[in-house]
Amino acid sequence: MLSNIFRRTDRPNIIWILVDQFRRDALSCHPVFDRLKERGVFFSKSVSYAPYTLASLHAAFTGLYGNENGVNGYVKSQNYEKDSCHTIVEYLHEAGYFTHGYTFSPILFPHVGFDDLVIVPEDKEKGILESHKKELRKCFGGKRPFFSFLHYGEVHHNIVREVIRKYTDFDQAYFGRMEENRKRYYKYAYEAAQYVNDILVTIDELDPKGESLIIVTTDHGSGLGEKPGEKSYGIFTYDYSILVWLYMICPRYLPAGKVYDVQVRTVDILPTILELLQLRPLKKYKAIKGESLLPIIRGQEDKDRIAFSETGGVEGPHPSLEKANVKCVRDGKWKLIYNTFTNKTELYDIAGDPGETNNMAGSNPEKVDELWLRLSEYI
């Protein structure tokens, strides 16, 4: 059972740890993820709006897809519709929280509502773990409840250096070496997992009673050369890049050791926090498209939620920086992908074919029509 929702005078600190570009299957690389599962709730199938950070985080921060918040392309950060959208940071700031963030790029999410936003470029970072520990100590030393968004980008940085800048889009020196690619990636994933472990130790030291709400998730996954044309992420909407994961921990208010395998979305994070804190969405802004996860935690809901994703790569066989040209809808068992550039439709039985190797669009037109109707609701 879900405990009582937070009272206004008893709101917890909120620490959102984002481990950039962390594949779902890499959760097995370190025991910290089993410990996270034991401490809170785990959503094993959370679908990201976009397989790249910029659009993914704008969606997660607003609970709105990119075609509604203005950020549905790689160069669209400046198109964020701040006057018609409201971020989780703004909601918390207005509720009396000290709002803090730490990231490596100035364009990845809306900057509105932050009391303190630290941006340290990759080449200036002296040590991400120690930097984040220092920021947490600062936040815990304040007099107000705080929200802290900690962005760990080392997996991304390593992949950019060792894969994206080294190989071409169809380079057989890369695409023909899956095991080598996996070994490289898992090394970076293990280092990221060790960061999560160490940052949790610090949180536990600063909050020995476990009163904070801790959110641990990723923005998108990463390819290992499964699909020629995509070295890593951002080009297509296959599950290795859009099917991610989510942990939420708060012993006083959320159950422990609960795993939910129903499909949810990263746009559901914002409305979940709002409901936990008894904050209502403001009607003067666009209606949030995400839904609170609390009905699932309470046992009132057990069905997969329809998930929409889209992308337009900066490279690959059909780049589209200005606007997404690959559209995708996933119902938990089936996935439809439509490429507006090639006019190609793909249908996958993701329950029976998780590697998305057998395109069934030609053999199952009824399912294509069914999912096309669902996709049309978003495009």
C-alpha positions in Angstrom: 0.0 0.0 0.0 1.1 3.5 -0.7 1.5 5.6 2.4 -0.1 9.1 3.0 0.9 11.7 0.5 3.3 14.4 1.7 1.8 17.2 3.8 2.7 20.7 2.8 4.8 21.1 5.9 6.5 17.7 5.5 7.7 17.8 2.0 10.9 15.8 1.3 14.1 16.8 -0.5 14.0 15.5 -4.0 17.2 14.3 -5.7 16.9 13.3 -9.4 20.0 11.4 -10.6 20.2 11.1 -14.4 22.7 8.6 -15.7 23.0 9.7 -19.3 22.8 7.0 -22.1 22.4 4.0 -19.9 21.0 0.9 -21.6 18.3 -1.1 -19.8 20.2 -4.4 -20.1 23.3 -2.8 -18.5 21.5 -2.7 -15.2 22.9 -6.2 -14.6 26.5 -4.8 -14.6 26.5 -3.8 -10.9 24.7 -4.9 -7.7 23.8 -1.3 -6.9 20.7 -1.6 -9.2 19.5 -4.6 -7.2 19.9 -2.6 -4.0 17.9 0.3 -5.6 15.2 -2.2 -6.4 15.1 -3.4 -2.8 14.9 0.1 -1.4 12.0 1.4 -3.5 9.9 1.0 -6.6 11.3 0.0 -10.0 9.6 0.6 -13.3 11.4 -1.8 -15.7 9.8 -0.5 -18.9 9.8 3.3 -19.1 9.7 4.7 -22.6 11.6 7.8 -23.4 10.0 10.4 -25.7 13.3 10.8 -27.7 16.5 8.7 -28.0 18.7 11.8 -27.4 19.1 14.0 -24.4 17.8 17.4 -25.5 14.3 16.4 -26.5 14.1 13.6 -23.9 14.8 16.0 -20.9 12.6 18.8 -22.2 9.7 16.2 -22.3 10.5 14.8 -18.9 10.8 18.2 -17.3 7.4 19.4 -18.7 5.4 16.1 -19.0 4.8 17.1 -22.6 6.0 15.7 -25.9 8.2 17.7 -28.1 5.6 18.7 -30.6 3.8 20.5 -27.7 6.7 22.0 -25.8 8.5 23.1 -29.0 11.6 20.9 -28.7 11.2 18.1 -31.2 14.6 18.5 -33.0 18.3 18.6 -32.2 18.5 22.4 -32.8 15.2 23.3 -31.2 16.3 24.1 -27.7 15.7 27.8 -28.3 12.2 26.9 -29.5 11.1 25.8 -26.0 7.7 27.4 -25.3 8.4 28.7 -21.8 5.3 30.9 -21.7 2.9 28.0 -22.3 4.7 25.2 -20.5 5.7 24.7 -16.8 8.6 22.6 -15.6 9.0 20.4 -12.5 11.6 22.9 -11.4 9.2 25.8 -11.6 6.5 23.9 -9.7 8.9 23.1 -7.0 10.4 26.6 -6.8 6.9 28.0 -6.4 6.2 25.5 -3.7 9.1 26.8 -1.6 11.9 24.5 -2.7 15.5 25.5 -3.3 16.0 24.3 -6.8 19.4 23.2 -8.0 20.9 21.5 -11.0 24.3 20.3 -12.3 24.9 19.5 -15.9 27.5 19.7 -18.7 25.7 21.6 -21.4 23.6 24.8 -21.5 20.9 23.5 -24.0 19.7 20.1 -22.6 16.7 21.2 -20.5 14.8 24.4 -19.6 16.7 26.7 -17.3 13.6 28.3 -15.8 12.9 28.1 -12.1 16.4 27.2 -10.9 17.9 29.0 -7.9 21.3 27.5 -8.7 22.2 25.9 -12.0 25.8 24.8 -12.4 27.0 24.1 -15.9 30.5 22.5 -16.2 31.6 21.6 -19.7 33.1 18.1 -20.1 36.6 19.6 -20.6 36.4 21.6 -17.4 35.1 18.9 -15.2 37.7 17.9 -12.5 35.7 14.9 -11.2 32.0 14.4 -11.5 31.5 12.3 -8.4 33.3 14.8 -6.1 31.6 17.7 -7.8 28.1 16.1 -7.1 29.0 15.3 -3.6 30.0 18.9 -3.0 26.7 20.1 -4.5 24.7 17.7 -2.3 26.4 18.9 0.8 25.6 22.4 -0.1 21.9 21.6 -0.7 21.6 19.6 2.5 23.1 22.5 4.4 20.3 24.9 3.4 17.2 25.7 5.4 14.6 24.9 2.8 13.7 21.6 1.2 15.5 21.2 -2.0 15.3 19.7 -5.5 18.6 18.7 -7.0 19.0 17.4 -10.6 22.4 15.7 -11.0 23.4 14.9 -14.5 26.1 12.2 -14.9 27.3 12.4 -18.5 30.4 10.2 -18.6 28.9 7.3 -20.6 27.9 9.8 -23.3 31.2 11.5 -23.3 33.1 8.2 -23.7 30.8 7.0 -26.5 31.2 10.2 -28.4 35.0 10.0 -28.2 35.4 6.3 -28.8 32.6 5.5 -31.2 30.8 8.4 -32.8 33.9 10.4 -33.7 35.8 7.3 -34.8 33.5 5.4 -37.1 31.2 6.2 -40.1 27.5 5.4 -40.2 27.9 2.0 -41.9 31.5 1.2 -40.9 32.0 -2.6 -40.7 34.9 -2.0 -38.3 32.2 -1.1 -35.9 29.0 -2.8 -36.9 30.7 -6.1 -37.4 32.0 -6.3 -33.9 29.1 -6.5 -31.5 31.0 -8.3 -28.7 33.8 -5.8 -28.8 31.3 -2.9 -28.8 29.4 -4.5 -25.8 32.6 -4.9 -23.8 33.5 -1.3 -24.4 30.1 0.0 -23.4 29.8 -2.2 -20.3 33.1 -0.7 -19.0 31.5 2.7 -19.2 28.3 1.4 -17.7 30.1 -0.1 -14.7 31.9 3.1 -14.0 28.5 4.9 -14.1 27.0 2.3 -11.8 29.9 2.8 -9.3 29.1 6.5 -9.4 25.5 5.8 -8.5 26.6 3.5 -5.7 29.0 6.2 -4.3 26.5 9.1 -4.6 23.9 7.0 -2.8 26.4 6.4 0.0 26.8 10.2 0.3 23.0 10.7 0.3 22.6 8.2 3.1 25.3 9.9 5.1 23.6 13.3 4.7 20.1 11.9 5.2 20.5 8.9 7.6 16.7 8.7 8.2 16.0 8.3 4.5 13.5 11.1 4.3 14.5 12.2 0.8 12.8 11.2 -2.5 15.5 9.8 -4.7 14.8 9.3 -8.4 17.4 7.4 -10.5 16.8 7.1 -14.3 18.3 7.7 -17.7 17.3 9.9 -20.7 17.9 7.2 -23.4 19.8 4.0 -24.1 22.5 3.3 -26.6 23.0 1.0 -29.6 26.0 -1.3 -29.9 25.9 -1.7 -33.6 22.6 -3.7 -33.8 21.2 -1.6 -36.7 23.6 -0.3 -39.4 23.2 3.4 -39.8 23.1 4.1 -36.0 26.3 3.8 -34.2 24.8 4.6 -30.8 21.7 6.8 -30.4 19.5 9.5 -31.8 19.0 8.1 -35.3 16.2 5.4 -34.9 13.6 4.5 -32.3 14.5 0.9 -31.6 14.2 -0.3 -28.1 17.9 -0.3 -27.2 17.6 3.5 -27.2 14.0 4.3 -26.2 13.1 1.5 -23.7 14.6 2.6 -20.4 14.0 2.3 -16.6 13.1 4.3 -13.5 13.7 3.9 -9.8 11.9 5.9 -7.1 12.9 5.6 -3.4 11.4 7.2 -0.3 10.9 4.8 2.6 8.4 7.0 4.4 6.0 7.3 1.5 6.7 4.6 -1.1 6.8 0.8 -0.8 10.1 -1.0 -1.0 11.0 -3.9 -3.2 8.2 -3.4 -5.7 8.8 -4.1 -9.4 6.3 -2.9 -12.0 6.7 -4.4 -15.5 3.9 -2.4 -17.1 4.9 0.1 -19.7 5.1 3.7 -18.5 6.7 6.9 -20.0 9.4 9.3 -18.9 6.7 12.1 -19.3 5.0 10.4 -16.3 7.7 11.6 -13.8 6.5 15.2 -13.4 2.9 14.4 -12.7 4.0 11.7 -10.2 6.0 14.2 -8.2 3.2 16.7 -8.3 0.7 14.2 -6.9 3.1 13.0 -4.2 3.5 16.6 -3.1 -0.2 17.5 -3.5 0.6 20.1 -6.1 -2.0 20.7 -8.8 -1.0 21.4 -12.4 -1.7 25.0 -13.3 -4.5 25.4 -15.8 -3.0 28.4 -17.5 -0.3 26.2 -19.0 -0.7 23.4 -21.5 -2.3 20.3 -20.1 0.3 17.7 -19.0 0.2 14.6 -21.2 2.1 12.4 -18.7 0.1 10.6 -15.9 1.0 10.0 -12.3 2.5 6.6 -11.6 0.8 6.4 -8.2 -2.2 4.5 -9.4 0.1 1.7 -10.6 1.9 1.7 -7.2 -1.4 1.6 -5.4 -2.6 -1.3 -7.5 -5.4 0.6 -9.1 -3.9 0.3 -12.6 -2.0 -2.6 -14.3 -2.2 -2.0 -18.0 0.6 -0.8 -20.4 0.4 2.9 -21.2 0.7 4.0 -24.9 4.1 5.5 -25.5 5.1 7.9 -28.3 8.6 8.5 -29.4 10.3 10.3 -32.3 13.6 11.5 -33.5 15.5 13.2 -36.3 19.2 12.5 -36.3 22.2 14.8 -36.6 23.8 12.1 -38.8 22.8 8.7 -40.1 21.2 7.8 -43.4 18.5 10.5 -43.2 19.5 13.3 -40.8 16.8 15.9 -39.8 18.0 18.3 -37.2 15.1 20.7 -37.4 12.2 18.3 -37.0 11.7 14.6 -36.1 11.3 12.4 -39.2 11.0 9.0 -37.4 7.8 8.5 -35.5 7.0 5.6 -33.2 4.2 4.3 -31.0 4.6 1.4 -28.6 1.6 -0.3 -26.8 3.7 -2.6 -24.6 3.4 -5.6 -26.9 3.7 -4.1 -30.4 5.6 -1.2 -31.9 4.9 0.8 -35.1 7.6 3.0 -36.6 7.1 5.3 -39.5 9.9 7.1 -41.4 8.6 10.3 -43.1 11.8 10.5 -45.2 11.7 7.0 -46.7 7.9 6.5 -46.3 8.8 3.1 -44.7 6.6 1.5 -42.1 7.9 -1.1 -39.6 5.8 -3.2 -37.2 7.4 -5.4 -34.5 6.0 -7.9 -32.1 8.2 -6.7 -29.3 6.9 -9.3 -26.9 8.1 -12.1 -29.1 10.8 -10.3 -31.0 12.5 -8.0 -28.5 15.5 -7.5 -30.9 13.1 -6.1 -33.6 14.5 -8.3 -36.3 11.3 -9.3 -38.1 9.3 -6.4 -39.7 5.7 -7.6 -39.8 4.2 -4.5 -41.5 3.5 -6.5 -44.7 2.0 -9.6 -43.0 -0.1 -7.9 -40.3 -1.9 -4.9 -41.9 -4.7 -5.0 -39.3 -2.2 -4.3 -36.5 -0.5 -1.6 -38.6 -3.9 0.1 -39.0 -4.7 -0.2 -35.3 -1.4 1.3 -34.2 -1.5 4.0 -36.9 -4.6 5.3 -35.4 -2.8 5.6 -32.0 0.2 7.2 -33.7 -2.0 9.8 -35.4 -3.0 11.0 -32.0 0.5 12.4 -31.5 1.6 13.6 -34.9 
